[in-house]
Amino acid sequence: MIYLDHHSTTPCDPLVVQAMLPWLTESFGNPHSSHAAGREAAEAINRSLDTIATCLGVPASSLVITSGATEANNLAIRGTCLHPRQKRRHIITAATEHPAVLDVVSDLGKQGFRISVLPVDSLGHIDLNQLADSIDDDTAIVSIMWANNEIGTVAPIKAIAKICHDQGTILHSDATQTLGRMPINVQDSDVDLVSFSAHKCYGPKGTGILVAGNGNRRVRLRPQIVGGGQQNQLRSGTMAPASIVAMATAVSGATTDVSDQAGRLNQLRDSLWFGLLDQIDGLTLHGPALDSADRLAGNLNFSVPLIEGEAWMAATPEVAFSTGSACSDVSDKPSHVLSAIGLSESAARQSVRFGIGRTNTPDEIQRAIELLAKSHARVSAAR
Ligand code: PMP
């Protein structure tokens, strides 16, 4: 199988597995116990948090370890809006956010919050003037993703943060897709709350990070999981040394030489796109131009004429790619992101997404082009 679906998930890097294993077997202490085994585990966690903090450009004290980006988004948005001292009742987000933001916001809408969902242009960008106009004295939080998981649009996040701060509100950004694909410095970008996920950057599933405050401004969160009071009361539950060591190893790998990593992903992505363009007529690219700095490295999203993405996928079992949103293929609705950039329902159904990853090779890309071109010809002929 040629795996070209790295926006959906990535394989665990062998170095990550190697780093985490001792913390599951010989050094299994509870990091909250005060005996030697516990202290050893707590020290491993502290070292890992320092590594992650350095890689992301934030103080270690701002990191909250979660079960993934979904939980990090919930803690950021619910935690801000439902804090006992929160008086504001307005939330701003964008139409192309992941459901792990949109559904949280809409749930808060049912609890009486006023919601503004900003539209995007055909490349997936919000209008910054419209954002500025939408913020008012009642805006508790703005949530705009750093990079889109379907069409790869990278937001001008530093400019967005400035607009939010100039108007006295805070910014959350879902940065799940960024690690390993672009340089990230949270403090420099000045985003207040940022979500990440280990399994999108060659770490294990089930671990994520919320950066809660970047050192420039105070954020107040109401915990969403209460109990033993771990992580400064922000997220109770025994911390998992193996997962946190794994996350640190993954984040470190994803932020080392990231521009080189991104360049390599883009070369492979471009050869996939131009190879397919040569073989199949009428492909339409979605999202920013491939050579634009606004496009996430390794991301490709386009529609094919005549056939549905699902049929193409079913006819090409040797290649893993996805249709529609595809991070959670649980509904057969066309992607809300493609609808938001103006695609018709049928064009959205003809769309597919590829995500090139670190382990892909030029040979795999050539083989994938052959397989995809053949299956496309077969499915279109059978129509
Ligand atoms: N946000 C984005 C942009 C994503 O791509 C994903 C994963 N599909 C998530 C959030 C959810 O991440 P997790 O699986 O870690 O909960």
Residues whose N, C-alpha, C, O or C-beta is under 5 A from the ligand:
A	BS01	PMP	H7 S8 G68 A69 T70 E71 H98 A100 A147 N149 D174 T176 Q177 S197 G208 C327
